[in-house]
Amino acid sequence: MRTYPPRTTLRFDVMFTRTSDNTPADPTDVLLVVQFENDPITVYRYSLAQVQKTGVGVYYVDFTPDQEGQWRYAWQGTGDLQASTLDTIFRVFQSNLIS
């Protein structure tokens, strides 16, 4: 599990591909789902300009966690290309040297 200090901007990225030929493809909408510990889930959507696109099937969000503890995120494609990722879990710890 990766660890990061608070207020460090992280880039979460994903590439969606067709399973039939493994070529990049765009879902109708792309969602990034983020959760801090047991807090409510936050959803970022491409259709709301909260997720950025850099090429066919390639998306990212720059995310800055603001609390110490365990975080998780996952991607989901909807519509024309339905796909999702496994949860990625990471921790945020405060440095003893940097405040």
Backbone as a chain_set.jsonl record, in Angstrom:
{"seq": "MRTYPPRTTLRFDVMFTRTSDNTPADPTDVLLVVQFENDPITVYRYSLAQVQKTGVGVYYVDFTPDQEGQWRYAWQGTGDLQASTLDTIFRVFQSNLIS", "coords": {"N": [[0.848, -1.173, 0.0], [0.601, 2.158, -0.866], [1.932, 5.173, 0.591], [1.406, 8.604, 1.475], [2.185, 12.057, 2.184], [-0.048, 14.43, 3.812], [-1.914, 16.791, 1.828], [-0.601, 16.457, -0.56], [-0.623, 16.481, -4.001], [-2.031, 14.042, -5.987], [-2.012, 12.053, -8.941], [-4.554, 10.33, -10.342], [-5.051, 7.916, -12.719], [-6.428, 6.314, -15.657], [-6.925, 3.813, -18.189], [-9.233, 2.909, -20.556], [-10.135, 0.032, -22.36], [-11.292, -1.903, -25.17], [-12.385, -5.177, -24.693], [-12.498, -7.027, -26.7], [-10.547, -6.477, -28.688], [-8.546, -5.205, -27.407], [-8.073, -2.465, -27.769], [-7.815, 1.07, -27.133], [-10.713, 2.756, -25.9], [-13.599, 4.876, -25.574], [-15.782, 5.219, -22.847], [-19.297, 6.053, -22.398], [-19.656, 7.748, -20.219], [-17.334, 8.632, -17.635], [-16.417, 7.749, -14.409], [-14.879, 8.604, -11.357], [-14.554, 7.239, -8.273], [-14.224, 8.081, -4.944], [-13.218, 7.512, -1.591], [-12.836, 8.359, 1.813], [-11.819, 6.588, 4.508], [-14.573, 5.695, 6.405], [-16.248, 7.637, 5.464], [-18.807, 9.349, 3.481], [-19.079, 8.455, 0.004], [-17.415, 10.121, -2.672], [-18.058, 11.238, -5.921], [-16.565, 11.787, -9.01], [-17.107, 13.09, -12.228], [-16.702, 12.676, -15.745], [-18.563, 13.769, -17.49], [-19.345, 16.013, -16.142], [-17.2, 17.614, -16.258], [-15.271, 17.102, -14.329], [-13.434, 15.151, -14.496], [-10.557, 14.648, -16.413], [-9.592, 14.283, -19.871], [-7.093, 12.771, -21.829], [-6.633, 11.435, -24.159], [-7.899, 8.93, -26.466], [-9.821, 6.872, -24.536], [-8.271, 7.431, -22.27], [-7.996, 8.827, -19.12], [-7.907, 11.152, -16.344], [-7.632, 12.347, -12.921], [-6.54, 14.926, -10.886], [-5.881, 14.767, -7.569], [-6.108, 15.85, -4.222], [-5.56, 14.66, -1.183], [-6.802, 15.471, 2.031], [-6.815, 14.616, 4.619], [-5.484, 12.595, 7.264], [-5.127, 9.077, 7.127], [-6.838, 6.134, 5.862], [-7.497, 5.875, 2.435], [-9.469, 5.225, -0.532], [-9.954, 4.435, -3.999], [-11.697, 4.052, -7.142], [-12.265, 3.402, -10.617], [-14.885, 3.825, -13.049], [-16.451, 2.983, -16.056], [-19.208, 3.904, -18.077], [-22.202, 3.211, -20.006], [-21.572, 3.048, -23.423], [-19.161, 1.629, -23.159], [-18.774, -0.463, -20.7], [-17.052, -0.769, -17.817], [-14.877, -1.412, -15.039], [-12.525, -0.693, -12.383], [-10.512, -2.42, -9.945], [-10.606, -1.599, -6.441], [-8.276, 0.826, -5.39], [-6.123, 1.254, -2.756], [-4.783, 3.568, -0.463], [-2.672, 5.235, 1.944], [-2.564, 8.113, 4.038], [-0.22, 9.915, 5.789], [0.929, 12.063, 8.307], [3.945, 13.867, 8.236], [6.654, 13.718, 10.548], [8.551, 15.604, 10.399], [7.782, 17.663, 8.708], [5.378, 20.176, 8.839]], "CA": [[0.0, 0.0, 0.0], [1.378, 3.396, -0.933], [1.645, 6.202, 1.596], [1.705, 9.967, 1.033], [1.905, 13.08, 3.188], [-1.249, 15.214, 3.511], [-1.847, 17.949, 0.921], [0.199, 16.126, -1.73], [-1.503, 16.217, -5.133], [-1.816, 12.74, -6.619], [-2.715, 11.884, -10.211], [-5.203, 9.038, -10.555], [-5.33, 7.801, -14.143], [-6.995, 5.04, -16.106], [-7.122, 3.636, -19.626], [-10.289, 1.961, -20.884], [-9.919, -0.66, -23.629], [-12.257, -2.933, -25.559], [-11.851, -6.511, -24.412], [-12.457, -7.831, -27.933], [-9.3, -6.287, -29.429], [-7.617, -4.503, -26.506], [-7.769, -1.112, -28.235], [-8.417, 2.108, -26.289], [-12.077, 3.136, -26.265], [-14.23, 5.799, -24.64], [-17.114, 4.974, -22.318], [-20.201, 7.194, -22.522], [-19.237, 8.618, -19.119], [-16.276, 8.064, -16.803], [-16.565, 8.145, -13.017], [-13.877, 8.268, -10.352], [-15.223, 7.15, -6.976], [-13.202, 8.226, -3.906], [-13.76, 7.459, -0.231], [-11.934, 8.424, 2.955], [-12.246, 5.685, 5.586], [-16.0, 5.367, 6.328], [-17.016, 8.815, 5.053], [-19.574, 9.137, 2.251], [-18.346, 8.378, -1.26], [-17.444, 11.27, -3.569], [-17.976, 10.802, -7.312], [-16.129, 12.775, -10.0], [-17.628, 12.648, -13.529], [-16.221, 13.309, -16.966], [-19.671, 14.541, -18.057], [-19.446, 17.269, -15.387], [-15.877, 18.244, -16.399], [-14.479, 16.869, -13.125], [-12.423, 14.186, -14.933], [-9.903, 15.147, -17.625], [-9.295, 13.28, -20.895], [-5.868, 13.098, -22.561], [-6.624, 10.691, -25.412], [-8.97, 7.938, -26.53], [-9.831, 5.924, -23.423], [-7.326, 7.797, -21.209], [-8.595, 9.847, -18.257], [-7.226, 11.344, -15.062], [-8.043, 13.362, -11.954], [-5.543, 15.326, -9.893], [-6.611, 14.709, -6.298], [-5.29, 16.219, -3.066], [-6.172, 14.224, 0.072], [-6.618, 16.487, 3.064], [-6.926, 14.019, 5.953], [-4.671, 11.405, 7.522], [-5.877, 7.838, 7.255], [-6.925, 5.27, 4.685], [-8.312, 6.318, 1.309], [-9.618, 4.266, -1.621], [-10.614, 4.956, -5.192], [-11.913, 3.125, -8.248], [-12.789, 3.994, -11.838], [-15.98, 3.113, -13.691], [-16.926, 3.461, -17.342], [-20.624, 3.587, -18.226], [-22.774, 3.379, -21.344], [-21.042, 2.272, -24.544], [-18.095, 0.741, -22.689], [-18.964, -0.632, -19.269], [-15.868, -1.39, -17.223], [-14.49, -0.811, -13.752], [-11.253, -1.152, -11.833], [-10.519, -2.804, -8.541], [-10.285, -0.498, -5.538], [-6.896, 1.119, -5.044], [-6.105, 1.759, -1.386], [-3.544, 4.232, -0.059], [-2.754, 5.883, 3.265], [-1.977, 9.456, 4.185], [0.383, 10.089, 7.102], [1.618, 13.333, 8.547], [5.363, 13.77, 8.492], [7.121, 14.259, 11.824], [9.493, 16.676, 10.112], [7.121, 18.767, 7.978], [4.026, 20.409, 9.369]], "C": [[0.898, 1.242, 0.0], [0.967, 4.358, 0.166], [2.122, 7.551, 1.07], [1.499, 10.913, 2.202], [0.632, 13.835, 2.812], [-0.921, 16.371, 2.573], [-0.88, 17.729, -0.242], [-0.758, 15.799, -2.872], [-1.076, 14.939, -5.837], [-2.568, 12.704, -7.94], [-3.235, 10.45, -10.287], [-5.53, 8.959, -12.039], [-5.803, 6.396, -14.495], [-7.013, 5.011, -17.632], [-8.181, 2.562, -19.822], [-9.996, 1.359, -22.258], [-11.066, -1.631, -23.895], [-11.639, -4.299, -25.284], [-11.703, -7.334, -25.68], [-11.134, -7.688, -28.68], [-8.247, -5.493, -28.649], [-7.187, -3.123, -27.027], [-8.434, -0.09, -27.317], [-9.8, 2.508, -26.818], [-12.66, 4.028, -25.181], [-15.576, 5.275, -24.156], [-18.007, 6.202, -22.588], [-19.892, 8.216, -21.437], [-18.187, 7.873, -18.304], [-16.439, 8.624, -15.398], [-15.338, 7.723, -12.227], [-14.59, 8.338, -9.008], [-14.141, 7.137, -5.905], [-13.887, 8.177, -2.542], [-12.631, 7.548, 0.785], [-12.544, 7.606, 4.076], [-13.727, 5.346, 5.435], [-16.866, 6.568, 5.983], [-17.855, 8.481, 3.822], [-18.658, 9.143, 1.015], [-18.505, 9.68, -2.028], [-17.236, 10.763, -4.982], [-17.586, 11.988, -8.188], [-16.508, 12.236, -11.373], [-16.992, 13.411, -14.687], [-17.309, 14.218, -17.537], [-19.886, 15.87, -17.337], [-18.125, 18.028, -15.392], [-15.038, 18.141, -15.127], [-13.351, 15.875, -13.388], [-11.87, 14.705, -16.252], [-9.595, 13.991, -18.571], [-8.045, 13.712, -21.652], [-5.766, 12.385, -23.902], [-7.759, 9.693, -25.395], [-8.812, 6.941, -25.388], [-8.975, 6.293, -22.231], [-7.856, 9.001, -20.43], [-7.779, 9.989, -16.983], [-7.949, 12.386, -14.213], [-6.844, 13.645, -11.076], [-6.282, 15.519, -8.581], [-5.658, 15.019, -5.156], [-5.994, 15.779, -1.781], [-5.826, 15.196, 1.188], [-6.713, 15.941, 4.488], [-6.005, 12.812, 6.057], [-5.576, 10.197, 7.663], [-5.912, 7.082, 5.945], [-7.929, 5.822, 3.668], [-8.435, 5.167, 0.318], [-10.278, 4.954, -2.807], [-10.752, 3.849, -6.228], [-12.515, 3.899, -9.414], [-13.934, 3.148, -12.368], [-16.309, 3.792, -15.014], [-18.366, 3.03, -17.521], [-21.037, 3.732, -19.687], [-22.166, 2.457, -22.369], [-19.955, 1.281, -24.143], [-18.219, 0.638, -21.172], [-17.794, -1.421, -18.707], [-15.591, -0.723, -15.891], [-13.146, -1.388, -13.325], [-11.48, -1.689, -10.431], [-10.225, -1.572, -7.691], [-8.774, -0.384, -5.371], [-6.914, 1.775, -3.669], [-4.752, 2.409, -1.117], [-3.768, 4.912, 1.281], [-2.077, 7.236, 3.203], [-1.508, 9.576, 5.62], [1.058, 11.428, 7.187], [3.092, 13.074, 8.827], [5.691, 14.324, 9.874], [8.051, 15.432, 11.625], [8.838, 17.884, 9.466], [5.725, 18.949, 8.528], [3.112, 20.954, 8.314]], "O": [[1.839, 1.339, 0.787], [-0.179, 4.366, 0.615], [3.099, 7.638, 0.327], [0.727, 10.615, 3.114], [0.264, 13.883, 1.638], [0.208, 16.861, 2.537], [-0.395, 18.689, -0.841], [-1.617, 14.929, -2.726], [0.08, 14.777, -6.227], [-3.656, 13.27, -8.044], [-2.464, 9.491, -10.294], [-6.213, 9.836, -12.568], [-5.609, 5.439, -13.746], [-7.106, 6.052, -18.283], [-8.049, 1.446, -19.32], [-9.653, 2.073, -23.2], [-11.72, -2.115, -22.971], [-10.478, -4.532, -25.619], [-10.874, -8.242, -25.735], [-10.642, -8.663, -29.248], [-7.19, -5.157, -29.182], [-6.074, -2.672, -26.757], [-9.508, -0.357, -26.778], [-10.019, 2.584, -28.027], [-12.268, 3.948, -24.017], [-16.427, 4.921, -24.973], [-17.509, 7.263, -22.963], [-19.867, 9.417, -21.705], [-18.156, 6.643, -18.284], [-16.582, 9.833, -15.218], [-14.821, 6.62, -12.406], [-15.161, 9.369, -8.65], [-13.244, 6.295, -5.936], [-14.977, 8.718, -2.355], [-11.598, 6.894, 0.639], [-13.647, 7.892, 4.54], [-14.11, 4.758, 4.424], [-18.081, 6.534, 6.182], [-17.642, 7.448, 3.188], [-17.599, 9.77, 1.013], [-19.582, 10.275, -2.042], [-16.344, 9.952, -5.227], [-18.195, 13.055, -8.118], [-16.267, 11.065, -11.667], [-16.777, 14.621, -14.616], [-17.014, 15.314, -18.014], [-20.545, 16.761, -17.873], [-17.945, 18.974, -14.624], [-14.19, 18.996, -14.873], [-12.417, 15.77, -12.593], [-12.628, 15.151, -17.114], [-9.365, 12.863, -18.135], [-7.932, 14.865, -22.071], [-4.887, 12.707, -24.702], [-8.502, 9.612, -24.417], [-7.797, 6.252, -25.287], [-8.945, 5.544, -21.254], [-8.13, 10.055, -21.004], [-7.055, 9.075, -16.588], [-8.751, 13.181, -14.703], [-6.201, 12.723, -10.576], [-7.198, 16.336, -8.489], [-4.536, 14.516, -5.121], [-6.925, 16.447, -1.331], [-4.699, 15.683, 1.278], [-6.695, 16.707, 5.451], [-5.773, 12.1, 5.08], [-6.658, 10.28, 8.245], [-5.126, 7.346, 5.035], [-9.055, 6.183, 4.012], [-7.617, 4.247, 0.319], [-11.043, 5.907, -2.658], [-10.032, 2.851, -6.201], [-13.184, 4.915, -9.226], [-13.97, 1.932, -12.177], [-16.431, 5.014, -15.086], [-18.723, 1.909, -17.159], [-20.308, 4.304, -20.498], [-22.222, 1.235, -22.228], [-19.847, 0.206, -24.734], [-17.814, 1.547, -20.448], [-17.57, -2.577, -19.065], [-16.023, 0.403, -15.649], [-12.695, -2.416, -13.83], [-12.516, -1.438, -9.814], [-9.649, -0.604, -8.187], [-8.081, -1.391, -5.227], [-7.642, 2.743, -3.448], [-3.709, 1.874, -1.493], [-4.904, 5.136, 1.699], [-1.151, 7.464, 2.424], [-2.28, 9.372, 6.557], [1.693, 11.874, 6.232], [3.436, 12.159, 9.575], [5.074, 15.292, 10.319], [8.319, 16.18, 12.565], [9.294, 19.012, 9.656], [4.974, 17.984, 8.668], [1.938, 21.208, 8.584]]}, "num_chains": 1, "name": "protein.A"}
